[in-house]
Structure formats: C-alpha cells, structure tokens
Amino acid sequence: MILDDTILNILKTEEPSIQELRNISKNLGIKLRRSMKKRDIIKEIKKELLKMEEDGLISFETDNTLPPSNAKTTLPETYDENSMILLPINPNYMYASWDFDEKTKDIIENLPKDTKTILRVYNTEKNEIIRNMETPVDLNSTNSFYFNVPDQNTFYTSEIGYVDKNNDYHKILNSEKIKSLSSEKNKNYKEQWLNLKTKKTEEKIQKNFMNSNTESLTGSPKGINDNIQQKIENNINSGGGAFIWTLVKNSKSGGIK
Amino acid sequence: MKKGNFLLMLHAHLPYVRHPDYPDFLEERWLFEAITETYIPLIKMFRSLENENIKFKLAISITPTLSEMLSDEDLQNKYISHMNKLIELSEKEIIKTEKENVQKFKTAKFYNSHFKEILHIYSDLYSRNILKAFKEFQEKGYIEVVTCSGTHGFLPFMKNHPEAVRAQIKVGVETYKKNFGKSPNGIWLAECAYSRGFDRILKSEGINYFFTDSHALWYSETPAHYGVYYPVITPGGDFVFARDPESSEQVWSSVIGYPGDSRYREFYRDIGFDRDFEYIKDYIDKSGTRCNTGIKYYKITDKTLPAERKDFYDINEAYEVARNHAKDFVLKKEFQVKKLTNIFDDIIPLITAPFDAELYGHWWYEGPVFLESLFREIAKSEIIESVLPSEIINSLETVQVLEPADSTWGANGFNEVWLNEKNDWIYRHLNHIASQMHKKATEYKNPSELEKRVLNQMAREVLLSQASDWPFIMTTGTTVDYAVNRIDNHINRFFKLEKMLDSNKIDTEELSHIEWIDKIFNDIDFNIYS
C-alpha cells in the first residue's frame, strides 16, 4: 500500500484517539490549532490525503507492491537483504522502501505482539538530528511509504525500528542521507564569477536581477499542485516521452511470430 | 552583431524497441514512424536550407538507444519492408479516394510521393543509416549533436549507486564516438534530470555542457544573475543552458501552443482505425490490432468536436499556417530579446528552446515546415540569430559559477512522473541489480572470455532495465504491459546470467540467445560498473 494501512484504519475506526489523529497530522505535515476538535482534524487529514491523491502520490485503491492493470511482474518480492532506499519526489515528499534479510525477518516475526514498529524520518542537517518524525508501519504488509518533508533543501534520512515494552527504541535499518528538493528562490547575493581566460574567480555581491521584477514565474510550464496525469493528457506541457504517449494511445503491444 | 541568440535544442529519443525474434513487432513501429515523420523530414530541412544558402544552427541529441537502432541491420531491413508496404497502401488509397472525395484524393497523392521521397533519402542518399546525415551536417557546422545517458536512465534515482550513473554516461560517450567519430561536447540528461554533483561525473567523462529546465537556475542556492538567459558554469566546470519558459509555452501549451491550430493535421484520425478491417488488415499489426499507418485525412477542425465530425485536411493550407506561425514565433523572440536587452545591457541574451524532436513531424505533422520557416525568418532577422552551444561557450569571457538545483522537465518539474504509485515497485529491483552489477564488476578482475561475455551481457540488461521510458509509460497508462514486461525480462535475464556465473555453469546457447535478443552496445565493457 502506498498509504500506510495504519492511517486508513485509524480514519475508518469509529473512535480514533485525538493523539492518533495528531500524530497522523504531524506526519502529513498538517499544522493544527490547539483548539481543533476530532472532526476538524479528520477533515484536515482527509483534505491533505485528497491533495496527495491528486498529486499522484497516493492511491486509496491500488497496491503499490504490484504493477497496475493486467501487467504482472515475476520479479521476487524480496531479495533477502537489508536495504532501505530513500528517494526524493518533489520539494514536499519523499519515498522510502525497504527489504530485510532472513535474520532481520526473524527478529521482526518474533517481536512481542504489542510491539510498535515504526518508520522514523530525521532532519540531519550538519550531522545533527534537528528534528525527528515517526509513524507506525505494519512491516508485515508494508514495504514502502510516502511521506511529507517539512523543509526544502534539507538533508533527511529514514529509519525502520521498533519500540519495546520499556518504550526503548531499537533501530533495524536506515537509509542514506538525501537532500530534499527545492522550489524556493534563494536570496544569496554573493555571486561567484569565473574569468575563463585567467581562470580566476571573483565574488560579486549584488541584488539579483531575477529576484527583482524582471521575471515572474507566470508562464512557467510547471504547476506544483497540478495533477500529473491531467497535465500529460492535456498536452505534453513540459516534454518527456512525448513520442510514446502520443503514438501508443490507441495501441497494444506485441508481435506475432 | 545581433542583439540576441537563439539556441534550438531537439531531443531525439526512443527506447530500445528491437525484437529480432519477431518478423513484426508493434513497438518497432515507434521507430519507423519517427524515421518517416520526424528524422528524415529534419534531414530534408537541413538539405533544403543548405541548398538555398540559408544559415541555420541547432543542437540535437540523438540518444544511444536511438543510434543503436538506426544503425542496426535487422531494423533497417524491417524499415524498408515497412515503407514498401506503406507505399503500396498509399497507391491503393489514391485509387480509393478518387471516388470518395477530392480533398482526400489530393492528400493521398501527397502521401504517395512523400513516402517515396522518404524511402529514397533513406536508402539511396544515406544507405539505410541516417546517422550519416546528422554526422554530415555536424561536420559542415550546421548542427551540434550531443549525446545522452546510455539507455535514457533516470539518473537522480541512481544517485546511491554512483557507478551506475557513471556507466550510463560512459555508454553515452562511447556510443557517440562510434557513430560520430569524435567525443561529444555536450549531453542531454534523460528527462532533463539534473541532481547536485552530476556535473563532476560529466566533466570527468569529457562532457563540457548540459541542459536543464528553467527552475534549475531559479532555485539554485545562488540564483543566476541573468536567469535562464545566459549560460552558467557549475563548480565541476560544466556549462549549463537552461530552458526559456516562454518559448516552451508558445509551442507546448495546449491552450495557446501552435500545434493545436484547427487547420493542422488531426493525429487521432488514421486509416489504420478508419478503414474496413479486410482492406486494412495487411497494413496494420499482424495480430489484427489496429494501429496508426501514418495516412490521415482530417484536420483538427475544432478540439471540442468528436473525431467523426472532423473536416478534411488541406496540406497546402496547413503548410501556410506553419509558415505564419514561424513568422509569429520569430517576432515574439525578437520582442523578447528587445525586452531582455533593456534589462541586461551588458550581455547578448541567449534564448534556449529545447523540445522533444518527435514533436516536430510525428505529433505536430507540420512541425518540420515550421522549423524550416523559422530558420528562414531568423536568417532575415536583424535582431536574433541561431547559434550552437559551443559557439556560445567560445564567446564567453566571464561566467557565473553556481550549482543548479535538482530538477527535471517532467510535469511539475520534479520526479513525480518517474516515481508514483504506478511505478514505484520497480526501484527496489533496479537498485538491487545495480548493486549486484557493481559487486560482480569489482569481483571479476580477470574473467575468462566466456565469463566476460556473461558480465557484459549483465551490464546490458542493467542498462536496458533502467530506461526512464518504462516508468513513464506506467504513469501515462499507455502500453503498461509492454513496459512491465520489459523491466521484468531484462531483470530476469540478469538473474539468469548471474546464476550462470555463480554456479560456474555457463550455458553458451542460452547466453548467445540473450546476446542476440538484447543486442545493444556491442563494445560494452562491464568494468564501467567497477
């Protein structure tokens, strides 16, 4: 599942606790007011989930461990190795997926029933943990997760672990550090210029032209909240695979011997 | 000296769709249609402008997978058969349409003579290998051909395997050298996807420049002083040309873009779907699956009209519209240059306009006429001139140093197209085989000749599975089965080969079969993964 079962199940239950809802909100990057009641928080969560679905980041219907439609892969479900991949999607989201070796699978299988397995995400700027976020994940049914990252242009690392009965956290495996993407204009006015003949660089401090009124983002072929599929269907606004899309719209694949 | 420079960059790419085990394969038509509708019309344009002494300059990337297909004998033979069938069909169409409609009859006669001319250029002028034409016009100084990552791999998702990124680049460089007789100066990164640090890998492989989308310079840690209107250099020493959003919108936009004009040819009304099955069956896929033939008689008419209510296409009218659109585009570029010159009085601004090459001709049928007229108009302009990337680089004295922001040219400008719920399952497998390939390449220091063959083929399978086209197709929902099968087949073939190596039982018959099926990059050396 793209969306962790836990979230959907909590939303479906009749009586989710306010703490559970606040945790979900935090992991989705939703800012809540203290005065908000349960139904308001659920409304906010649903709104965010719908937005994520529109962005093509989650689905409420499909299982992301399998290819869609009739296409079936014969590739193995596991490679029996400890690995965790972290990939940036856009400035607001990252994707983590993981696999375990036999030994780790044994450890997970033998955890006491009420053990909470979790996905943690750290903001690790300058090798210091600035912030950590976590969400419960069911490691038996989930091997990947899409999550919101609150800060752009910032290093994150993800980790799978569990909390024992003494409330102590144990790491199982972690990903490499990945920098989140950026859609913000920076205001660093220290420009470096290279003289191509002398090969000397010079620093110039000046207000950047492009941050003044000389160029606006209007007319950019990007709309960060637009639906991807719609964008592609409406005409390939920004390139990328135009040929295949237009040519094969009415085609099936294959050959006859 | 003119006031502004215009750099047109065409990205010509198709995934490797060669199926020697089938006499006909539907996806091979992707290549045939692109040759007929885009690549040869572009060559025709080069020849026509040269004959008339009209100056034109443009950059074009011909991806390694496309190069390998264009120079493959099996596909060359299949293309000849395809064109002979198409000419036969167009002759039948002349007879058929004479009784149907005068406009259709005129268009049918056009197709017949056009297809014959295309085949003549393909067979007689360039001996079935049109790469020779691009080489010729590069040597004459009209065009600059750049390379691309080996199999159009989406490099940002290989970042945790730097050797996999490097292998894609190395293959791109080597394939270019084989076909163009020299090292490439520039590269088009697949999906225009740049990520911090790639510049150093590119530079170490001899690449001097690459292209990015606009926001790579907008969102960089130090913004570009001249925005996208002047090249910058990365800390690793590569020059960067960033896309001008205005030029893209004028062509790509579904609302204001030129290709949507009502008088242009309608893509989705093709006789492959329109004619009686009995009549058309010999000219569509052998399975009976209807497909495009390239013969279309209708114009867009009105985008809101259903397909069956479209008007007949008039090619003379459409070509006239394309010429007028080219005039309009050049006027807009002149106006843009004037505006930019008012802001930047210390440079000659550069407008970089990259497009998928196949937009011109395949999707926008009149696109090559538009381009030819564009260069005719630019040649007359006193304000702008067309340039090559290396000419711009050679003219620079000082350049801003900055690290471009991570970006792509896909919808929304980042990675969503290549990573979403429809395709995310592929990355655990791609990650695994990239890692395994690196291990094997490091482990086998002195392989036997047979082991070397296995390792080289494993490298080919890794590369073929990494094409960005497969997750793209899964996102668009077009030929998803094909894309899934391709990933599946390449990775399973990798496992089969890996098993042979590990068990020390190399099945030479099986190995030869896989080498024949996935015959790409003949000179590959698996050590690119070490």
Interface residues (C-beta under 8 A of the other chain):
Chain A: I2 D55 G56 L57 I58 S59 T62 N64 T65 L66 P67 P68 S69 N70 A71 K72 T73 T74 L75 Y79 E81 S83 I85 L87 P88 I89 N90 P91 Y95 S97 D99 N143 S144 N153 E176 K179 L181 S182 S183 E184 K185 N186 K187 N188 Y189 K190 E191 Q192 W193 L194 N195 L196 K197 T201 E202 Q206 N208 F209 M210 N211 T214 E215 L217 G219 S220 P221 K222 G223 I224 D226 I228 Q229 K231 I232 N234 N235 I236 N237 S238 G239 G240 G241 A242 F243 I244 W245 T246 L247 V248 K249 N250 S251 K252 S253 G254 G255 I256 K257
Chain B: H11 H13 L14 P15 H19 D21 Y22 P23 D24 F25 L26 E27 R29 W30 E33 A34 P156 F157 N160 E191 C192 R196 D213 S214 H215 W218 Y219 S220 E221 T222 P223 A224 H225 Y226 G227 I233 P245 E246 S248 E249 W252 S253 S254 G257 G260 F267 Y268 F273 D285 K286 S287 T289 R290 C291 N292 I343 F344 P354 F355 D356 E358 L359 H362 W363 L396 E397 T398 V399 Q400 V401 L402 A405 D406 S407 T408 W409 G410 A411 N412 G413 F414 N415 E416 V417 L419 N420 E421 K422 D424 W425 Y427 R428 H429 N431 H432 S435 S468 D469 F472 I473 M474 T475 T476 G477 T478 T479 V480 D481 Y482 A483 V484 N485 I487 D488 I491 N492
